[in-house]
Amino acid sequence: YTFDEDQDQLPDWFVDNDQKYRRRPAPFDPAMAAEFRQRWRVINARPIKKIAEAKARKKRRQLKKMEQAKKKAEAVVNTVDISEREKMAQMKR
């Protein structure tokens, strides 16, 4: 098309390739593009199963540490052999 040739003057392989691969681009609809973007936002907003499992493991570990800390604190508070200052120092540790 650069030199404004007729279809008859072009080589056969060129005409075949041209018919096979030269296509008009699909019409672009901004509303449709926005709809696709919204769909992807919904899909990406869902937590991935592995991430949810990792968060649950982390939460369980934190709860376990908290329970252990509570038990230690109760044990320190219930001891009568040590002074209040020593109890506070042990609680901080």
C-alpha beads as a LAMMPS data file, in Angstrom:
LAMMPS data file: protein, C-alpha beads

93 atoms
92 bonds

1 atom types
1 bond types

-500.0 500.0 xlo xhi
-500.0 500.0 ylo yhi
-500.0 500.0 zlo zhi

Masses

1 110.0

Atoms # bond

1 1 1 0.000 0.000 0.000
2 1 1 2.995 2.263 0.171
3 1 1 3.322 2.543 -3.572
4 1 1 -0.419 2.316 -4.315
5 1 1 -0.184 -0.962 -6.239
6 1 1 -3.135 -2.969 -7.469
7 1 1 -3.841 -6.369 -5.968
8 1 1 -2.855 -7.895 -9.335
9 1 1 0.660 -6.477 -9.164
10 1 1 1.399 -7.808 -5.658
11 1 1 2.991 -11.236 -5.150
12 1 1 0.605 -14.069 -4.252
13 1 1 2.292 -14.799 -0.911
14 1 1 1.826 -11.177 0.104
15 1 1 -1.866 -11.139 -0.794
16 1 1 -2.410 -14.430 1.092
17 1 1 -0.614 -13.130 4.176
18 1 1 -2.491 -9.877 3.977
19 1 1 -5.866 -11.619 3.875
20 1 1 -4.866 -13.984 6.652
21 1 1 -3.376 -11.539 9.172
22 1 1 -4.573 -8.061 8.412
23 1 1 -7.674 -7.491 10.470
24 1 1 -9.427 -4.471 11.744
25 1 1 -8.875 -3.938 15.450
26 1 1 -11.784 -4.803 17.679
27 1 1 -13.870 -1.775 18.589
28 1 1 -12.897 -0.331 21.965
29 1 1 -15.745 0.401 24.329
30 1 1 -14.712 2.339 27.468
31 1 1 -17.759 1.088 29.374
32 1 1 -16.802 -2.512 28.633
33 1 1 -13.207 -1.834 29.713
34 1 1 -14.473 -0.340 32.985
35 1 1 -16.634 -3.420 33.528
36 1 1 -13.629 -5.710 33.038
37 1 1 -11.559 -3.608 35.437
38 1 1 -14.338 -3.863 38.037
39 1 1 -14.464 -7.653 37.629
40 1 1 -10.714 -7.891 38.170
41 1 1 -10.945 -5.675 41.268
42 1 1 -13.541 -8.037 42.725
43 1 1 -11.406 -11.071 41.910
44 1 1 -8.226 -9.511 43.310
45 1 1 -9.969 -8.334 46.465
46 1 1 -10.660 -11.913 47.533
47 1 1 -7.989 -13.263 49.851
48 1 1 -5.919 -16.086 48.505
49 1 1 -6.350 -19.348 50.394
50 1 1 -2.666 -19.621 51.333
51 1 1 -2.604 -16.055 52.639
52 1 1 -5.691 -16.712 54.754
53 1 1 -4.088 -19.874 56.145
54 1 1 -0.872 -18.000 56.984
55 1 1 -2.819 -15.279 58.780
56 1 1 -4.725 -17.900 60.769
57 1 1 -1.437 -19.593 61.778
58 1 1 -0.010 -16.269 62.876
59 1 1 -3.107 -15.489 64.913
60 1 1 -2.981 -18.923 66.580
61 1 1 0.675 -18.379 67.509
62 1 1 -0.145 -14.982 69.000
63 1 1 -3.021 -16.429 71.025
64 1 1 -0.783 -19.230 72.279
65 1 1 1.897 -16.740 73.372
66 1 1 -0.745 -14.592 75.046
67 1 1 -2.091 -17.576 76.990
68 1 1 1.427 -18.471 78.120
69 1 1 2.054 -14.880 79.198
70 1 1 -1.237 -14.837 81.137
71 1 1 -0.322 -18.067 82.924
72 1 1 3.096 -16.685 83.883
73 1 1 1.538 -13.423 85.074
74 1 1 -0.998 -15.279 87.192
75 1 1 1.754 -17.436 88.669
76 1 1 3.804 -14.348 89.547
77 1 1 0.823 -12.548 91.075
78 1 1 -0.171 -15.589 93.135
79 1 1 3.286 -16.032 94.679
80 1 1 3.392 -14.567 98.164
81 1 1 7.115 -15.033 98.806
82 1 1 8.283 -12.026 96.758
83 1 1 7.695 -8.275 97.082
84 1 1 5.536 -6.175 94.787
85 1 1 8.611 -4.638 93.142
86 1 1 10.004 -8.073 92.261
87 1 1 6.592 -9.125 90.955
88 1 1 6.527 -6.051 88.659
89 1 1 10.043 -6.810 87.417
90 1 1 9.084 -10.414 86.617
91 1 1 5.908 -9.270 84.860
92 1 1 7.920 -6.890 82.653
93 1 1 10.206 -9.758 81.655

Bonds

1 1 1 2
2 1 2 3
3 1 3 4
4 1 4 5
5 1 5 6
6 1 6 7
7 1 7 8
8 1 8 9
9 1 9 10
10 1 10 11
11 1 11 12
12 1 12 13
13 1 13 14
14 1 14 15
15 1 15 16
16 1 16 17
17 1 17 18
18 1 18 19
19 1 19 20
20 1 20 21
21 1 21 22
22 1 22 23
23 1 23 24
24 1 24 25
25 1 25 26
26 1 26 27
27 1 27 28
28 1 28 29
29 1 29 30
30 1 30 31
31 1 31 32
32 1 32 33
33 1 33 34
34 1 34 35
35 1 35 36
36 1 36 37
37 1 37 38
38 1 38 39
39 1 39 40
40 1 40 41
41 1 41 42
42 1 42 43
43 1 43 44
44 1 44 45
45 1 45 46
46 1 46 47
47 1 47 48
48 1 48 49
49 1 49 50
50 1 50 51
51 1 51 52
52 1 52 53
53 1 53 54
54 1 54 55
55 1 55 56
56 1 56 57
57 1 57 58
58 1 58 59
59 1 59 60
60 1 60 61
61 1 61 62
62 1 62 63
63 1 63 64
64 1 64 65
65 1 65 66
66 1 66 67
67 1 67 68
68 1 68 69
69 1 69 70
70 1 70 71
71 1 71 72
72 1 72 73
73 1 73 74
74 1 74 75
75 1 75 76
76 1 76 77
77 1 77 78
78 1 78 79
79 1 79 80
80 1 80 81
81 1 81 82
82 1 82 83
83 1 83 84
84 1 84 85
85 1 85 86
86 1 86 87
87 1 87 88
88 1 88 89
89 1 89 90
90 1 90 91
91 1 91 92
92 1 92 93
